[in-house]
Amino acid sequence: MFEKLRQAFTAVAKAARERKISGRELDELLSEFEISLIESDVAQQVAEELIQEVKKKLSGASIERSDDPALFVKESIRGVLEEVFAKAGSVDLFRRIEEKKSSGEPFVILFLGINGSGKTTTVAKLASILKERGISVVSAAGDTHRPGAIEQLTEHAERLGMKVVSQRYGADAAAVGRDGYLYAKAHHVEVLLIDTAGRMQTNQNLMEEMAKIVRVVTPDFKVFVADSLTGNDAVSQAELFSKYTGFDGVILTKADADAKGGAGLSIVYSTQKPILFLGMGQGYKDLKPFDRQSFIDSLLEN
């Protein structure tokens, strides 16, 4: 997982041991590093800006003869990465849910993303985690566009013992979300998970429909579900979804199959929103909390 990105970071540190960290040698080193980042699915603009941040830390710095240049470069890069993730902040979703319990209102989570990103399966995975924690859950089948979407969510719900609120295909997705909220409140269900139709960020009508869902439902938390295998496209998707919805966090799906790893880093950098979970398979337990420190450490190991 993320092996290509890890190799890019390892390679620049190794190269630093063989060159001077100044002048033309530094420019050449960072130019090669930028190319490696782009090849690892880091968006070009993000790669360029990351390189500039690293260069600021390295330029003019003095390295004692006893110091290891590779270690010096690694720590400079670590500092840049930690700043990127610090700007995105962190979210304890379970704590937020607990905090709202006393209000007597359901905690509403809205799932957003493009076609095929894995939203419906992710809804089921998060429902499973919540139920294991003793938190009551209901879902709303807000994907009223894709044939089979309601049945897919219903099948997951039956396996998990979860109620699904739904209407017919073609129904107003905002109305479905509202029905889900009213059901959850009336039955004292603690969390409402709202699935939505996938939509391309280039389709303005669908993006505006999604903005309407946000206005009508007023969710407590908006999750952008991103397919890590979409590479550079994930950044433009995230930026447009952020513009229309102001989502609060990211779940990165298919991370177990992602050998490059740049998409997640690019999304965090460009939107300043945290990654909450990584989808690591098709099972209900295959949703793993994202640990940013472990992620940074893994990129800089060796």
N, C-alpha and C positions, 0 to 999 in steps of 0.2 A: 504493500500500500504506500503511495506517494514516493515510490522509489526514485523516480526521475528527478523530482524536486530535491530529494535528499542528496542525490549524486551531484546536483548543481552546487549545493552549498559545500559539500565535501571537496569538490574539485577546486573551488576558488581558494579555500583554505590551504590545500596542498600546493597550489601554484604560488601562493604567497611565500611559502617557505623557500622557493627557488628564485624569487625575484626581489628587487628592492620595492619597498612600499612608498614610492615617491615618483613624481614627474611622469614621464612617458610610460614607464613600466606600470604605474598604478592605473593610468588610463587604459592601457591594453588589457590589464587584468580585469578591470571592471567591465570593459566592453565584452570580453569573453563571458563574464558572469551574466551580463544582461541577456546575451544570446541564449545561454543555458536556461535562464528563467523563462524566456519566451517559449523555448522548446518544451518546457515543463508545464505549459498552459497558463503561465502567468500573463495577464493581459499586457500588451506592449506599453501602454501608458503607465500602468502600475509598475512594470519592470523598470521603466526609465526613472520614475520618481523614487523607487526604492534604491536604485543605484546612486542617485544624487544624495540621498540621505546617508548611505554608507560612505560615499566619497567625503562628505562633510566630516564624518568621524575619523576618517583615515588621513585626510590631507593635513599636512603640517605636524602630524603626530610623530613623536620620536620613539624609536624602539631601542632599548638597551641591547648590547651585544649578547647578554645572557638570556634575553627574551626570545620566545618562539614566535616568529612572524605569523605562522599559521594560527596559533592560539590568539594572537592579537587581532587578526582579521575576524576570526570566529566570534570573539567577544564583541567586536564592533557591530557585526551583523546581528548578533543576539540583541544588542541594545536597540537596534532599529526595529526588529521584529516585536520586541516587547512593547515598544512605543505604539506600534500599529495595533496590537491587540488591546493595549490599555485604552486607546481612544475608542475602541469598539465597546469597551466595558464588559461586564458579565451579568448574567441574569440567573437567579435561582427561581425557576418557574414553580417548583413545588412550594417554596416559601410564599410566593405570591398567592397561590391558590389557598393556602392555609390562612393567610391574612384576610382573605375576602369571606371566609366561611361565616364569620360573625355577622355579616350584613344580611344574611338570609337570601342572597342573590347568587345565581350560578356564575362561575368564572367562565367566560366565553373565550374560546381560542378559535381563530379563523385561519384556515390553511389556504395558502396562495401559491401559484406557480404555473409554469407552462404545461402544455400537453406532454404526458409521458414522464413527468418528473417523479412520480410515485407518491402523489398526495394521499390517495385513498388508502394505500397500504400503510403509509406513515400515520394516518389517523388511527388505524387499527393498532399499530405498534404502540403509539402513545397511550391509547385507551387501555391496552394490556398493562402497561407500566403503572398507570394510575390506579387501576383496579387492584393490582398487587400491593399497592400502598394503602389500600382500604378507602380509596376515594371513589365516590359514585360518579358514573359517567353516562351521558346520553349523546348521541350523534345526530346531526342534521345532514340530509343528503342534498346539499346545495349544488351538486353537479347535475343540472337538469338538461344538459346538452349532449353529453357523450352517451351513446347507446350502451346499456349494460352497467352504467356507473352506479345507479341506485341498487341494482341487484348485487353488484360487487361489494358495496358497503354493507348491505343487508346480510350477505353471507358471512363476512367478517364478524358482524355484530352477533349473529346467531352463535358463532363459535365462542365468542367472548361473553355471551349473556348480557348484551347491551341493547337497549332500545334505540331504534332509528326513527326519526321523524322525517317524513318524505311527502312529496306531492307527485303529480304526473310529470312526465318529460315535457319540457317547454315552459314549465311554470316559472314564475319570478323567483330567482334564487334568493333575493333579499327577503321575500315573504316566507320562504322555507326556513331561513335562518331565524326569522322572528318567531315562527311557530315553534322552532326548537327551543328558543329562549323561554317562551311562555310555558311549554311543557316542563322544562327543567325547573323553572321557578315554582310551578304548581305542585310538582312532585318532590320538591326539596332535593333535587339532584345537584351535586356540587360543581360539576364541570360539564360544559357543553362544547363538543368538538364539531365545527362546521366544515364540511368538505365543500370545495367549489370546483367549477369547471376549469380545466386548463385553458390557457389563452396565450397566444403569442404576444409579445410585448409590442409588436408592430401593428396590432389590430386595435385601433383607438376606441371603437365602439365597445369591444369587450373589456378593455381597460377601464372605460368610464362606467360600465356596468359593475365592475368589481369595486370601483370607488363608491358606487351607490350602495352596495352590500355593506361596506364599511360604515357608511353614514347611518343606514337603517339599523344595523345590528349593534353598532358601537361596541366592538369586541374589547375585552380586557387585554388581549394579546394577539398579535398578528404574526404568523410564521410564514416565511418564504421558504418553500421546499425547492431546493436546487439540485439538479442532477450533476454530480461532479464530473461526469464524462462529457458534458457539453463544452468544456474548456473555456475558450475566450467568450463564447456566447453567453455564458453564465453571468458575466459582468454586465453586459448591456441589459440582460433580463433583470438582474437585481436592481440596477439603477432606475429602470422605468417603473418596476413594481414599487420601489421605494418612493418614487415621485408621486405615484397615484395613491398609495396606501400608507406610506410611512411605517412599513413593517418593523417589528421589534426584534426579531431574531431569525436565525437561519437553521434549517435542518438540511444537511448535505447527504443526499442519498447515493447509493451505489459506490460508496467510498471504498469498499473492499475490492472493487474491480478497477479502481483508479490507480494506475501505475505512475501518473504524472504528479497530480496533487496541487497544481497551480490555481485551479478554479476557486477553491475555498479561500486561499490567501488573497486572491484578487477581490473577491466579494467583500471580505472583511475590510480590506484597505479602501475600497471605493465607496462603500455604504456606511462604514463605521458602525456596523451592527454585529453582534456576537454570533458565533456558531454555537448552537445548543447541543445538538446530537449529530452523530454520524450513523447513517444507515449502513449496516454491515452484512446484510443478507435478507432473505425473504421471511424468516421466522419472526414471530411476535417479540421474541427477546433480542432480536438483532437490531436494536436501537441503543447505541452506546453514548453516554454523556461525553461531550467534547471537553478535553482538558488542554487548555492553550499552552500551559507550561510544558506538559509532556510532548505536545506537538512541536514546540520550538526545540526542546531537547533532542527529539528524534531527528530533526533536520540537521542538527549540528553535532551528532554523535560521530565518533571515529576521528 
